[in-house]
Amino acid sequence: MTHIHTLLSHPRFKHIPMSEKELILGFVIHKPKEYVLAHKDKRLSIWKQIKVLSAYKKRSAGLPIAYLTGTKEFYGLDFLVNKHTLIPRPDTEILVEAVIHDIQTQKNTLPTLVVDIGTGTGCIPISILHAISPTHISTIAIDISKKSLRVAEQNAATHKTPITFLQGDLLTPLIEQDIFASYEHIIITANLPYLTEKQLKEEPSIQHEPRQALVADDEGLALYKKLLRHIAGEQKKYPIHSWSIYMEIDPEQTEHLSAYVKNLFQDGVIEIKKDLAGRNRMVHVTLNAL
C-alpha cells in the first residue's frame, strides 16, 4: 500500500501541477481536496494507486482534468462533464452575469422566454436560474447532441432548475412549434462553436474536446449567422416582440459579426463586452428594446 504523499510527489509526474494531483487523488478516493491535504499519511490500496497513476498518465497525455474528474466548476456551481460536452470556461461567466443583470434591472414582468442554444452541460441557463428565480420567465435549452442533453438534464436536476430540454438545430425546434407566439420578450444565449480548423489544430489544450462543439465554417461564424437568420425570420413574424441576444465569440470575430448583425437588423443595438483579459468576448444585440 502507498501513502497519499508518495503519490503526490511521484518523480515520474513532477510536471503535473500539485493542485491537479490533489484533485485527481480526491476524485479517486471520493474525498474533497481539503481531505487530501489533511490526510497525506493515509495509505491507499493497490487498486486505488493504479487508478491514480493511470489518471496521471492520461493527464500527461493532455486529457483535460475536468474529463478525468468528471466535473467542472462554473459560476460557483459544480457541473458534470464528459467527452460529449464542452468544458465550461470562466470567460463564459461574463455572458451569464450580463443576462442576470439585464433580467434583474427590467422594470416589467412581461412573459419572457430564455433560450440557450448549444447548451452542452447546461451551465449557462442553470447558472442564470440558480441566481434568480423570476416567475414570469420560462427557460428552454437546445442542443443538437442527445448525449450532451443527457448531461445537461442531470445538471439541471442536481441544481433544481426548471428547464425544458430539446434536441435540434439552433432555433428549429421552437420555430416548428411556434413557441415565440406565447412570449413578448425573448432572451437568446449562445456559446456556439466559433473556432476555425486552424485554431483547433494550433491549440493543444482543446484536442480532446468534441470537435462539433468547437469548430464552425465561414471563419468560425457559420452557426452564429444561421442563428441570426433564424431570429430575423421570427422577428418578422412577431415585430412587436423585444429580443436580447448574447453570443460568445473569438475576439477577432467582433468586426465581422457586428457587420453581419447591422446588415440583418438595421435597427439593432450592438454592445461588445470584454473578457477577464480585456479582449472582446461577447456580442450583445438588442432588438425592439423594452
Secondary structure, 3 states (H helix, E strand, C coil): CEEHHHHHCCHHHCCCCHHHHHHHHHHHHCCCHHHHHHCCCCEECHHHHHHHHHHHHHHHCCCCHHHHHCEEEECCEEEECCCCCCCCCHHHHHHHHHHHHHHHHCCCCCCEEEEEECCCCCHHHHHHHHHCCCCCEEEEEEECCHHHHHHHHHHHHHCCCCCEEEECCCCHHHHHHCHHHHCCEEEEEECCCCECHHHHHHCHHHCCCCHHHCECCCCCCHHHHHHHHHHHHHHHHCCCCEEEEEEECCHHHHHHHHHHHHHHCCCCEEEEEECCCCCEEEEEEEECCC
